[in-house]
Amino acid sequence: MISYQQEIYQLISRIPKGKVLTYKIIASSFGLTNPRQVGKILHVNKDPINIPCHRVVRSSGTLASNYAFGGIKSQKKKLLREGVKFSGRKINLNIYLWNQKSS
């Protein structure tokens, strides 16, 4: 897991404001079988300003309950400030999912 940490942080640092990626997409990008491995890496992020882990969400478009920097309400507030809209508890991934290839 640790060997992927810097590469995962580099990917997350490129997610633009107003867009999100999922734990599952990030995990599969690095050949990891369990998206929770990505969550564990993000949980120890020492630079949340430059590595905006609030832009990483579940595959369902919902927020993980253990966001390390103030909890789920803080994560939602950050995303709303960036223009991400919620329908109930979910983000419409058809609109807000970052397409890495088009950037």
N, CA and C atoms as a LAMMPS dump frame, in Angstrom:
ITEM: TIMESTEP
0
ITEM: NUMBER OF ATOMS
309
ITEM: BOX BOUNDS ff ff ff
-5.0000000000000000e+02 5.0000000000000000e+02
-5.0000000000000000e+02 5.0000000000000000e+02
-5.0000000000000000e+02 5.0000000000000000e+02
ITEM: ATOMS id mol type element x y z
1 1 1 N 0.822 -1.196 0
2 1 2 C 0 0 0
3 1 3 C 0.86 1.251 0
4 2 1 N 1.879 1.308 0.833
5 2 2 C 2.697 2.504 0.972
6 2 3 C 3.382 2.854 -0.342
7 3 1 N 3.774 1.878 -1.131
8 3 2 C 4.464 2.169 -2.384
9 3 3 C 3.592 2.981 -3.34
10 4 1 N 2.287 2.889 -3.209
11 4 2 C 1.376 3.631 -4.074
12 4 3 C 1.02 5.014 -3.526
13 5 1 N 1.384 5.27 -2.294
14 5 2 C 0.913 6.474 -1.617
15 5 3 C 1.222 7.752 -2.402
16 6 1 N 2.452 7.968 -2.775
17 6 2 C 2.812 9.207 -3.475
18 6 3 C 2.133 9.305 -4.838
19 7 1 N 2.039 8.188 -5.545
20 7 2 C 1.377 8.2 -6.855
21 7 3 C -0.111 8.513 -6.715
22 8 1 N -0.744 7.969 -5.708
23 8 2 C -2.159 8.248 -5.458
24 8 3 C -2.327 9.724 -5.098
25 9 1 N -1.454 10.237 -4.247
26 9 2 C -1.517 11.656 -3.897
27 9 3 C -1.337 12.535 -5.139
28 10 1 N -0.434 12.156 -6.028
29 10 2 C -0.226 12.932 -7.262
30 10 3 C -1.497 12.949 -8.111
31 11 1 N -2.155 11.799 -8.234
32 11 2 C -3.396 11.734 -9.006
33 11 3 C -4.458 12.631 -8.373
34 12 1 N -4.63 12.535 -7.088
35 12 2 C -5.66 13.311 -6.406
36 12 3 C -5.378 14.808 -6.497
37 13 1 N -4.122 15.179 -6.483
38 13 2 C -3.783 16.598 -6.572
39 13 3 C -4.17 17.194 -7.925
40 14 1 N -4.429 16.353 -8.91
41 14 2 C -4.822 16.821 -10.248
42 14 3 C -6.329 16.906 -10.448
43 15 1 N -7.123 16.398 -9.509
44 15 2 C -8.585 16.466 -9.651
45 15 3 C -8.983 17.939 -9.589
46 16 1 N -9.626 18.448 -10.624
47 16 2 C -9.982 19.875 -10.62
48 16 3 C -11.119 20.193 -9.649
49 17 1 N -11.182 21.448 -9.233
50 17 2 C -12.297 21.907 -8.402
51 17 3 C -13.594 21.617 -9.136
52 18 1 N -14.601 21.182 -8.402
53 18 2 C -15.897 20.897 -8.998
54 18 3 C -16.014 19.513 -9.608
55 19 1 N -14.981 18.687 -9.447
56 19 2 C -14.994 17.315 -9.964
57 19 3 C -14.612 16.355 -8.849
58 20 1 N -14.956 15.088 -9.028
59 20 2 C -14.626 14.052 -8.051
60 20 3 C -14.123 12.799 -8.764
61 21 1 N -13.453 11.952 -8.015
62 21 2 C -13.11 10.59 -8.437
63 21 3 C -13.602 9.662 -7.342
64 22 1 N -13.722 8.392 -7.67
65 22 2 C -14.156 7.423 -6.665
66 22 3 C -12.958 6.626 -6.149
67 23 1 N -13.124 6.124 -4.938
68 23 2 C -12.1 5.253 -4.359
69 23 3 C -11.835 4.075 -5.294
70 24 1 N -12.903 3.54 -5.859
71 24 2 C -12.787 2.35 -6.712
72 24 3 C -11.992 2.652 -7.98
73 25 1 N -12.263 3.78 -8.614
74 25 2 C -11.52 4.148 -9.828
75 25 3 C -10.041 4.325 -9.503
76 26 1 N -9.766 5.008 -8.408
77 26 2 C -8.371 5.224 -8.022
78 26 3 C -7.697 3.887 -7.731
79 27 1 N -8.371 3.024 -6.978
80 27 2 C -7.796 1.712 -6.659
81 27 3 C -7.491 0.928 -7.927
82 28 1 N -8.447 0.871 -8.841
83 28 2 C -8.219 0.085 -10.059
84 28 3 C -7.135 0.701 -10.933
85 29 1 N -6.958 2.006 -10.862
86 29 2 C -5.886 2.665 -11.619
87 29 3 C -4.504 2.186 -11.186
88 30 1 N -4.408 1.738 -9.949
89 30 2 C -3.129 1.297 -9.406
90 30 3 C -3.075 -0.203 -9.169
91 31 1 N -4.068 -0.923 -9.684
92 31 2 C -4.077 -2.37 -9.551
93 31 3 C -4.4 -2.859 -8.147
94 32 1 N -4.996 -1.995 -7.341
95 32 2 C -5.391 -2.391 -5.992
96 32 3 C -6.771 -3.034 -6.064
97 33 1 N -6.978 -4.084 -5.314
98 33 2 C -8.24 -4.805 -5.388
99 33 3 C -9.301 -4.262 -4.438
100 34 1 N -8.886 -3.535 -3.422
101 34 2 C -9.834 -3.054 -2.429
102 34 3 C -9.774 -1.526 -2.334
103 35 1 N -10.869 -0.829 -2.67
104 35 2 C -10.883 0.627 -2.581
105 35 3 C -10.599 1.162 -1.183
106 36 1 N -10.8 0.344 -0.167
107 36 2 C -10.502 0.786 1.205
108 36 3 C -9.021 1.085 1.393
109 37 1 N -8.183 0.46 0.568
110 37 2 C -6.751 0.755 0.639
111 37 3 C -6.514 2.23 0.293
112 38 1 N -7.248 2.741 -0.664
113 38 2 C -7.141 4.156 -1.03
114 38 3 C -7.615 5.011 0.147
115 39 1 N -8.711 4.621 0.761
116 39 2 C -9.222 5.35 1.916
117 39 3 C -8.204 5.432 3.044
118 40 1 N -7.501 4.35 3.286
119 40 2 C -6.481 4.34 4.346
120 40 3 C -5.348 5.308 4.022
121 41 1 N -4.955 5.356 2.76
122 41 2 C -3.906 6.282 2.334
123 41 3 C -4.37 7.725 2.501
124 42 1 N -5.599 8 2.11
125 42 2 C -6.111 9.364 2.217
126 42 3 C -6.302 9.782 3.667
127 43 1 N -6.575 8.834 4.515
128 43 2 C -6.816 9.135 5.926
129 43 3 C -5.568 9.704 6.612
130 44 1 N -4.39 9.416 6.082
131 44 2 C -3.143 9.934 6.658
132 44 3 C -2.537 11.054 5.804
133 45 1 N -3.318 11.619 4.921
134 45 2 C -2.876 12.734 4.071
135 45 3 C -2.432 13.897 4.957
136 46 1 N -1.189 14.307 4.827
137 46 2 C -0.664 15.394 5.651
138 46 3 C -0.772 16.755 4.967
139 47 1 N -1.286 16.79 3.742
140 47 2 C -1.369 18.044 2.989
141 47 3 C -2.713 18.148 2.264
142 48 1 N -3.825 18.245 3.011
143 48 2 C -5.144 18.242 2.37
144 48 3 C -5.436 19.454 1.484
145 49 1 N -4.646 20.502 1.577
146 49 2 C -4.85 21.656 0.693
147 49 3 C -4.347 21.333 -0.709
148 50 1 N -3.156 20.756 -0.804
149 50 2 C -2.585 20.42 -2.11
150 50 3 C -2.988 19.034 -2.605
151 51 1 N -3.45 18.212 -1.689
152 51 2 C -3.946 16.878 -2.039
153 51 3 C -5.401 16.842 -1.565
154 52 1 N -6.317 17.341 -2.408
155 52 2 C -7.709 17.559 -1.999
156 52 3 C -8.531 16.275 -1.919
157 53 1 N -8.288 15.515 -0.875
158 53 2 C -8.951 14.22 -0.748
159 53 3 C -10.46 14.35 -0.537
160 54 1 N -10.95 15.558 -0.284
161 54 2 C -12.406 15.742 -0.195
162 54 3 C -13.075 15.493 -1.54
163 55 1 N -12.295 15.443 -2.607
164 55 2 C -12.823 15.194 -3.953
165 55 3 C -12.893 13.712 -4.296
166 56 1 N -12.696 12.851 -3.316
167 56 2 C -12.789 11.402 -3.529
168 56 3 C -14.038 10.908 -2.801
169 57 1 N -14.89 10.194 -3.547
170 57 2 C -16.185 9.742 -3.027
171 57 3 C -16.388 8.258 -3.33
172 58 1 N -17.438 7.717 -2.785
173 58 2 C -17.791 6.316 -3.055
174 58 3 C -18.331 6.161 -4.475
175 59 1 N -18.314 4.956 -4.969
176 59 2 C -18.817 4.655 -6.315
177 59 3 C -20.297 4.948 -6.474
178 60 1 N -21.005 4.995 -5.367
179 60 2 C -22.439 5.304 -5.403
180 60 3 C -22.704 6.803 -5.504
181 61 1 N -21.641 7.603 -5.378
182 61 2 C -21.797 9.053 -5.378
183 61 3 C -22.02 9.619 -3.995
184 62 1 N -21.958 8.768 -2.982
185 62 2 C -22.128 9.233 -1.608
186 62 3 C -20.758 9.494 -0.977
187 63 1 N -20.781 10.172 0.141
188 63 2 C -19.549 10.482 0.856
189 63 3 C -19.261 9.41 1.888
190 64 1 N -17.987 9.14 2.083
191 64 2 C -17.583 8.183 3.121
192 64 3 C -17.764 8.836 4.483
193 65 1 N -18.173 8.079 5.455
194 65 2 C -18.479 8.636 6.776
195 65 3 C -17.246 9.01 7.584
196 66 1 N -16.083 8.52 7.209
197 66 2 C -14.879 8.748 8.01
198 66 3 C -13.925 9.767 7.401
199 67 1 N -14.444 10.795 6.746
200 67 2 C -13.573 11.827 6.182
201 67 3 C -12.705 12.396 7.304
202 68 1 N -11.401 12.337 7.128
203 68 2 C -10.451 12.619 8.203
204 68 3 C -10.335 14.094 8.585
205 69 1 N -10.879 14.979 7.78
206 69 2 C -10.657 16.407 8.014
207 69 3 C -11.968 17.117 8.343
208 70 1 N -12.594 16.666 9.422
209 70 2 C -13.807 17.325 9.885
210 70 3 C -15.079 16.536 9.688
211 71 1 N -14.974 15.326 9.176
212 71 2 C -16.152 14.487 9
213 71 3 C -16.925 14.781 7.729
214 72 1 N -18.015 14.076 7.579
215 72 2 C -18.813 14.096 6.35
216 72 3 C -19.39 15.492 6.051
217 73 1 N -19.794 16.225 7.098
218 73 2 C -20.36 17.562 6.884
219 73 3 C -19.318 18.515 6.32
220 74 1 N -18.094 18.393 6.795
221 74 2 C -17.002 19.232 6.3
222 74 3 C -16.688 18.908 4.834
223 75 1 N -16.666 17.636 4.498
224 75 2 C -16.398 17.226 3.119
225 75 3 C -17.486 17.762 2.188
226 76 1 N -18.736 17.625 2.599
227 76 2 C -19.845 18.098 1.774
228 76 3 C -19.771 19.605 1.582
229 77 1 N -19.455 20.321 2.63
230 77 2 C -19.341 21.777 2.569
231 77 3 C -18.257 22.198 1.574
232 78 1 N -17.116 21.517 1.606
233 78 2 C -16.019 21.823 0.678
234 78 3 C -16.447 21.584 -0.764
235 79 1 N -17.126 20.466 -1.01
236 79 2 C -17.576 20.153 -2.364
237 79 3 C -18.627 21.152 -2.839
238 80 1 N -19.56 21.518 -1.971
239 80 2 C -20.579 22.509 -2.335
240 80 3 C -19.93 23.844 -2.703
241 81 1 N -18.921 24.249 -1.952
242 81 2 C -18.203 25.497 -2.244
243 81 3 C -17.546 25.471 -3.627
244 82 1 N -17.188 24.276 -4.077
245 82 2 C -16.543 24.126 -5.382
246 82 3 C -17.556 23.948 -6.514
247 83 1 N -18.844 23.971 -6.176
248 83 2 C -19.872 23.882 -7.199
249 83 3 C -20.46 22.503 -7.415
250 84 1 N -20.043 21.522 -6.638
251 84 2 C -20.603 20.182 -6.753
252 84 3 C -21.968 20.196 -6.079
253 85 1 N -22.977 19.729 -6.796
254 85 2 C -24.334 19.708 -6.263
255 85 3 C -24.711 18.289 -5.846
256 86 1 N -25.546 18.21 -4.831
257 86 2 C -26.008 16.939 -4.3
258 86 3 C -27.494 16.789 -4.567
259 87 1 N -27.892 15.575 -4.826
260 87 2 C -29.307 15.228 -4.873
261 87 3 C -29.521 14.319 -3.672
262 88 1 N -30.056 14.877 -2.609
263 88 2 C -30.12 14.136 -1.351
264 88 3 C -28.715 13.965 -0.822
265 89 1 N -28.291 12.727 -0.677
266 89 2 C -26.937 12.439 -0.171
267 89 3 C -25.954 12.11 -1.281
268 90 1 N -26.423 12.146 -2.525
269 90 2 C -25.591 11.677 -3.636
270 90 3 C -25.152 12.793 -4.571
271 91 1 N -23.99 12.565 -5.157
272 91 2 C -23.461 13.396 -6.23
273 91 3 C -23.764 12.658 -7.529
274 92 1 N -24.228 13.371 -8.532
275 92 2 C -24.468 12.76 -9.84
276 92 3 C -23.115 12.575 -10.531
277 93 1 N -22.634 11.354 -10.542
278 93 2 C -21.322 11.082 -11.122
279 93 3 C -21.301 11.283 -12.633
280 94 1 N -22.46 11.24 -13.28
281 94 2 C -22.495 11.52 -14.722
282 94 3 C -22.101 12.967 -15.009
283 95 1 N -22.291 13.831 -14.039
284 95 2 C -21.96 15.251 -14.198
285 95 3 C -20.599 15.584 -13.587
286 96 1 N -20.336 15.084 -12.386
287 96 2 C -19.185 15.563 -11.617
288 96 3 C -17.969 14.642 -11.597
289 97 1 N -18.087 13.45 -12.177
290 97 2 C -16.932 12.547 -12.206
291 97 3 C -15.88 13.109 -13.152
292 98 1 N -14.656 13.211 -12.671
293 98 2 C -13.548 13.748 -13.464
294 98 3 C -13.1 12.718 -14.49
295 99 1 N -13.117 13.127 -15.75
296 99 2 C -12.611 12.286 -16.827
297 99 3 C -11.144 12.632 -17.007
298 100 1 N -10.281 11.802 -16.487
299 100 2 C -8.839 12.053 -16.503
300 100 3 C -8.298 12.185 -17.92
301 101 1 N -8.904 11.502 -18.851
302 101 2 C -8.405 11.495 -20.223
303 101 3 C -8.692 12.803 -20.967
304 102 1 N -9.741 13.516 -20.54
305 102 2 C -10.081 14.75 -21.247
306 102 3 C -9.376 15.966 -20.651
307 103 1 N -8.597 15.753 -19.598
308 103 2 C -7.895 16.871 -18.963
309 103 3 C -6.476 16.988 -19.431
